Amino acid sequence: MTEPRPTATGTTYRRVLLKISGEALMGDTKFGLHPPTVQRIAHEVQTVHEMGVEICMVIGGGNIFRGLQGSAQGMERTTADYMGMLATVMNALAMQSALEELGVHTRVISAIPMDQVCEPYIRRRAVRHLEKKRVCIFAAGTGNPYFTTDTAATLRASEMTCEAIFMGKKGVDGVYDSDPLTNPDAKRFDRITYDDVLMKNLKVMDASAIALARDNKLPIVVFSLDEPGGFRGILAGQGTYTVVHG
Ligand code: UDP
């Protein structure tokens, strides 16, 4: 992992990956995309982009389709997973549109080639986009069924030599020892190790993603995306969050 070096604008981070779930784009609706929420998150990304930080993004697809749901309803699992991956491409395109509306140059890069829609994933090309300060949204997960976008986020963050993964959560500002939405006594960790997350079965990311982050010594910063300016604040070391580390 590359050592963070200070930038002119108050953060030690040079290149990061922001992971958000598809559900974070739903706002208060029950399905799909809520354009004002997409625009709000795009604005959060824009403020960090203005700090000079290079930004990768991975967006889930759970607001549209999850493979497990499809297979529970009798669909073949791999087909259902491909549908889930296609859902992430739709979310990525929506985010690209919102970011470009704000003047932030953005590329959608898909693990499954679909040339008329977005770029295929070519690592060196993606690195070049980042160096040119374009936001790169990695879509279609890892391109393989039986994985999730959490694993895709860890994989791409490692390949792009990001210094950390930022998990922007809806309704929760870190990792707790139990669900803070149902248990008012739930305790938030400031820092926790990968092994403790796995041992305690805490819901940060799925286990394969945590193990991959551990093996690549990639810190995971869990924070709330609900606070305006939250992402920028966290990058400057302010606000509440949990760091998952080695
Ligand atoms: N998916 C997959 N392989 C991947 C990434 C995603 O098969 O590498 C499928 C899987 O069916 C998953 C869906 O895409 O349920 C949506 O991704 P995810 O559940 O990670 O979205 P999130 O929960 O973050 O919204």
Boltz pocket constraint, residues with backbone or C-beta under 6 A from the ligand:
constraints:
  - pocket:
      binder: B
      contacts: [[A, 20], [A, 21], [A, 22], [A, 23], [A, 59], [A, 60], [A, 61], [A, 62], [A, 63], [A, 65], [A, 66], [A, 67], [A, 68], [A, 80], [A, 81], [A, 82], [A, 83], [A, 84], [A, 85], [A, 87], [A, 88], [A, 140], [A, 141], [A, 142], [A, 143], [A, 144], [A, 145], [A, 146], [A, 147], [A, 148], [A, 149], [A, 150], [A, 151], [A, 152]]
      max_distance: 6.0
